[in-house]
């Protein structure tokens, strides 16, 4: 199994390797891989050099890369890292992370970037007044960040020795780079990080990269230097992509990726979750009318819709809302404050006392669990003797039309993979939970593929398979997908099937007797 042995960092224009120091310090205490900083020509120790032609530069940088590395590049360094990743041999670059790096720094052909007139004005200002223009550049990098003052102070103490002519060459390279095609054709795991308040790279660039299939994350409250002001969050992203590259786990989902996806979807979830609401009501209708639970766990409580229904049905019960995504819990507290307690945790590792829950209620959440024996062992552990467990989850026939359409395009993993009802039944019985397990197919219709994709993203259920990180989805592939899906169009629109698995379980007689 290939393992990541090195993280290699490429800085941006106007700086040097010192810009990575906060991130390096954070990583050093969290990973044993070797950390390397490569300084671009004409900056810092290489300030006496000329800025080379692009091909010469890439070959020079490529020769410095160790085997089995992940490339991490900021701004111009990130754009160069994309080019290096496209040159890589199989044992050279294993993964890529760019920070505040656009596909085109200067806007072109409708791609969002810095206005060409703004860039040329900056270029001219640097030609006539390099020192003051560099200080202005420092201010632009720090602008908007919640740590703006401390960032600006730190930047001004890190002024490299300037080679004006060579720095202008690097600026011109920044303006001329166009990585759109390279991004569309990347064949290794890649992550693109942006600051939501970046004054140099418009936030629309993050959406544009995501639209062509890029795995994009936006770090709140940061400008052009999120790795400096939020080194902790940036380090977590790097550790996550190291896990993706260096491991081949049985679980297709990374739980941290699931949590982030649903946190991002908290504000849009309710507007898109009509299927989820219908399933939630159907699940609650299976509750025993003759049993009034004292304590209820709403497992995977999301925005609190199920919690609200449970409160209406069982007004005297103590209800605990538990979800993997803290953003969902925050939304529920503000919009539907019906629970008595809110807990951020993984269903497979419940921070609850044994024998403390009368009713476990979980609607459309446990499909993100793959270690079913561990999951049901936890549920059995926390339930009181005679406790009940109501679960609705998704089965493998979910989005079957989308899977079939993608199969006509390529052999990649583009649709989330869920476990069949038989595996759920077997795991529950093995852990002492018996009862009814059934499934049904629900079909929705959409006007267009774009509408479907928007809805999936709106509920946090877009493609987050680990295997999906091995490639990117270009515009041409999406066009082919749309043509393939159109062949399935019905009178009401494009069909979308969901397989819903229902479980109505109770603790075994052995637990009752115990």
N, C-alpha and C positions, 0 to 999 in steps of 0.2 A: 504494500500500500504506500503510495506517495505521501510524504510528509513535508509540510512547510518548514524550511530550515532558516529562512532569512526574510526579513522585511526590509525593503529598499525604498528610501525616501528621496524624492526629487522636489526641490523648492521651486518657487516661482520667480517672476521678474522682480528685480530690485532688492533681492535679499540673498540669504545664504542659508547654510544648514542650521544656523542658530534658531531659525523660525520653528524648527521641529522640537525644541527642547522640552516644552511642557508635555507634549505627547510622548516623547521618548521616556521621560521620567515616569509617566503613568504606566506605560507598557512594560518597563523594566521590572516592575514589581508584580506583573501579571502573566508574563510569558518568558519562556527560556530560549526562544528563537533569537538569532543574532539580528541586531538592528544596525543598518548601514545607511549613511547619508551620502549621496553623490551630489557634488556641487557642479552646477552648470558652468561651462566656459564663460569667461569674462567677469565672473562674480567671485568675491572673496579671494581665496588663494590663487585663483586663475585670472585675476583682474588684468594681467598684462597681455592676455591673448586677444585675438580677433574672434568675432562671432562667426562660426563656420557655416558653410552651406548646410541645408537641412539634412541631406543624405549623409554627409560627413559627420555631422553632429550625432545622428542616430547611431551610426556604426561605432563611434567613439563611446557613447553611453552604453550601447549593447555589450561591448567588450568588458565593461566594468561590472556587469550583472553577474551575481553568483547563481549557481543552479538551485532549483527548487525554491524560488523566491516569490513573494507577492510584491508587486510594484505599487507604491503609494505616491501620488503626485499632486501638488497643489498648484492651481491656476495654470501658468505656462508649463510647469513641471507635470501637471496632470495631463495636459494636451500632448506633451511629448511621450508620456507614459502610455497613452493609447496607441501611439505609433509604434513604440517599442513592443507592446503586447502583440501587435499585428505581425511583427517580425519573428516572434519567439519560436524556438524549438520546444519540443514537448517537455524536456526536462529543465527548461530555463525559467520562464515565467509561468507560474501556476494560477495566478489570480491578479486582479487589478482593482485598485480603489483610487478614484479621483476626488479631490476636494475643491470646491469652488472653481471647477474647470468646465467651460462651455465647449460645445462642439465647434463653434465659430465664435471667437471672442468679439469680432466686429460683425454686426448684423449683415446678412446677405440672403437673397432669395426668399425673404419671408421668415428666415430663422432668427429668433430673438437674440440680440446681442447689443453691445455698445454701439451707439450711432456712429457712423463713419466720420461725420464732421466732428464729433466729440473726441474721437480717437486722434484725428489729425491735428486738432488743436492741442491736445496733450503732447503729441509727438513734437510739434513745433515749439511748445513751451519748454520741453526738455532740452531741445537743441540750443535755445538761447539762455535758459536759466536752469541748468540741471539740478543744482542743490535745492532750490526752493520748490522745484517741480517734484523732486523725490519726496520732500517733506509733505507736499500735498497728496502724493500717492499714499504715504503712510496714513494720512487722515482718511482717505477714501477706503483703505482696507479696514480701518477700525470703525468707520461710520455705521451707526445703527446697532452695533453690538451692545448688549447690556453691560459688558465690561470695557466700553469704549475708552475711557480715560486711562485705565491701567494698560490696555493694549497699545495705545498710542505712545505712552511713555516708554514702554518696552521696545517698540519698533525704533524709536528715535535713538535708543542707545545701541542699536544693532546695525548702524549704517556701515555698509561694506565700502571698501575702497572703490571709487568710481572710475570707470573707463568710458568716457562719454560716447565716443564713436561706436565702440563695441556694444554698449547698452542700447544705443539706437538700433543697431542690427538685431538685437534680441527683441526689441519692441516691434520691428517690422515683421519678424518671424511670427510673433504673437498675433499680429493682425492678419497675416496671410494663411495661417493654419486653418484647414477645413477638415474636420474629422468625422463628418456626418456618415460617409460611406464606411469608414473604419469602424465606427460604433455599430453600424448595422450588421457588420460581418464578423464581429468578435466571436471567438469560439472557446472562451474560457470564462470562469466566473468573474463577474465584475459588479462593482457597487459604486454609485455616483452620489456623493454627498454635497449638499448645498446649505448655505445659510439663508434663512428666510428674509434677512434684512440686508443682503449683499448689495453694496452700492456700485459694484463693478460688473457683476454677472446678474442679469435680471432673473427673477424667480421663474419667469416664463420659460427660461432655458431648461429648468428641471422638468417641467411638464412636457417640453418638446422631446427631451431625451427619453422620458418615460413612454411617450407616444410611439416611439420606434422600438420599444421593447426593453429599455434600460431599467435596471433595478435601482430606483432613486429613493433617497432618504433626505428629508429636509430637517435641519436642526434648528429648533425654535430659538429666537432671541440672539442670533448670531449674524455677523456680517461676512466679510470675505475671509475671515480667519477662524472658523469654528474649531479647528484643531488646537488653537491657542486658548480661546476663552472657554471652550467646553472639551478639554482634553479627555475627560472621563467618558463622555458619551462617544466621542470619536474612537477612543480605544476599544469600547465595547463593540462598535461596528467592525473594527479590524479583527478583534478576537473571533467574532462571529464568522467572518469570511474565511479565517484560518480554519475554523472547525468545518466549514463546508468543503474546503479544498482538501483538507488532510484526513478526512474521515468519510466512511461510507456506511452510515448508520441504517438500521432496518427501518426506522421511522422516516417517512418521506417529508415530514414537516419539522422545521426548527421552531420550538415553542416561542422563542424570543421574537422570531419573525411573525408568528401568528399574533402575539400580543401587540406588536407594533402596528400590524395591519388593522386590527380591530380598534386600537386606540385612535388611529387616523380616521376611521370610519364612524366614530361616535356621533359626530354632528349630522352626518348624512344617513345614518342607519335607518332611522324610523321612516324616512321618506321613501325608502326602497324595500322595506321588509314586509310586504303584504303577505308573501308566502309564509314567512316566519311567524307572523301574528296568527295566521289561520292554523298553523300546526300547533302553536302554543295553546290556543283555545281547545283544539281537538284533544291534546294531551291532558289538559286539566279536566275535561269531561270524563276521563277515565278514573278520576279520584273516587274513592269509596265514600259515598254520601253518609254512611253510618259511622265513619271514623273521623274524629276531629283531632288532628295532630297538634301537639303542644309546641314542637319546634320543627321548623321547615328550613331546609337548605335549598335555595334557588341556585343551582350549580350551573355556572355559565350565564349569569343573570343579565349580561349585556346592558342595554339602556334602561332596564327596569320594567319592561312591559309585562313580563311574566310575574314579577314581584307584585305589581299592581293588581293583577288578576287574583293572585294568591291571597293578598290582603282583603280583597272584596269577598272571597270565598271563605276565608278563615280569619276573621277580624281579630280574634283573641290570640292567635298564634304568635310566637316569637319567630321572626323570619331573618335568616342570614343570607345576604346577597354575596355570592363569591364569583369572581371572574378573573381570568388570566390577564386581562387588559385593564390597567389602571385608568385609562382614559374613559372606558365604558362606565366604571364605577363612579368616577367624578361626574360624568353626565347624569347618571341615575340619581346621585345624591342631590343634584341641583334641580332636575326636572321631575323625578318621581321618587321623592323621599319616603318610600313606604316600608323599607326594611328597618330592622332594629340594629343591624350591624352590617358593615361592608368589609370584605376581606379580599385582598389581591393574592391569588395563589393558583397553583396548578392542580387540576382535578386528580392527578396521579400522586400528589403529595399534599394531602389535606391537613391543614393545621388546626384540626378540630379533635376534641376529646372522644375517646371510644364510648359508644353507647349513648351519644348525645342528641341524635337526630331521629325524629319520628317519621318524617317524610322527606325524601330526596326528590326534588323536581328539577329536571334538566331538559330544556327544549332547544334543539338545534345548536348544541355546543360541543358535545362529546365526540363528534366526528373528527376533531383535531387530536384525539388521543389514539395511540397505536399500541400501547402496552396494556392490552385489555386485562390480563390477569392482575396486574398491579392496580389498575383502575378499580376493578370490582372488589379486590381485596380491601382497598381503602373505603369503598362504599359500605361493604359489609361490616367493616370495623367501626364506623361512626354511627351506624344505625342501632336503634334500641331493639330488643327482642320483639319480633312481630312488626318491625318497621316496614314501610313501603318505599318503593323506588319507581318513579315514573320518568321514563326517558324517551325522548324523540331525537333521532339522529339521522344522518344521511347514509345511503348505501351506494354501491358502486355504479348503479345505473343512472346516477345523478349526472346531468349535463351530457347524456350519451350522444345527442346530436352534435354537440360541440366537439366531443372527442372524435366522432366519426369524420367530421369535416376537417379537423386538424390532421387526421391520418391521411387525407388526400394531399396534404401539403408537405409534411415531413414526418420523421419518426420520433420527434421530440416529445417531452412530457409537458403538455400545455394546460392540463385540466387536473384539479386536485383529485387525489385518489382516496377513496373511502372503502372501509371494510364491509363485507357482506353480513347479512343477518345471522347466518349460521355461526360465524365466529363470535358475534356478540352473545348469542344464546349459549354456546359452549363455554365461553369464559365466565358468564354469569353463574351457570350451574356449577362449574368447578369451584367457585368461591362461595357457594352456599346460598345463591339467590335464585329463586325459582319463580316461574309465572309464565305469562303470555308474551310471546314475541311475534310480531306481525309486521308486514310492510305494505305500502301502497305506492302507486305512482301518481304524482300530481303533475299536470302539464300547464305551463304558462305559454303565452305567445307574445312576441316582441315585434315591433315594426322593423327593426334593423339590427344588424350585428353590433353596431356601435351602441345602441340602446342597451343591449344585453350586457356588453362589457362594462358600460357605465353603471348598470345596476349591480353587477357582481362586485365592482370596486366600491360602490356605495355601501354595501353591507360587509366589506372587509374580506370577501370570499374570492377575490381574484387569485390567479395562480401563484401559490407560495410554496410549491414543491421544491425540495432541495435540488432535484434533478433539473429543474427549470433554469437554474443558475448557470448551466453549462453553455448556454447560448443566448442569443438575443433575437427578438422578433422584428425583422425589418418591415418596412412599408409594403414591399412587394409581396412578402408572405401574407400579410394581413389582407391584401387585395385578393390573393388566391383563396384564402380562407373564406372571405365573403362570397366569392363565386361558388365555392363548394357548398356553403351553408344555404345559399339561395335555392339550390336544387331541392331543399326540404321544405320550402315555404308552403304553407297551407292557406286556406281562405282567411283565417284569423291572424296570420302572420307567421313569423319564424317560430317553430315549436321548441320548447325547452322543457325537458323532463327532469323531475326530481324524484328520487326514490327515498321515501321517508320510512324509517324503521321505528316502530313503537315497542316499548318494553314496559310491562306492568309487572313488577317483581316484588318479592317479599323475602325477608330473612328466612332461613331454613328452620325446620322444626328443632334441629339440634341447638340452634342459638336460642330459640324460645325456651327450650328445656333448660339450657345453661343459665 
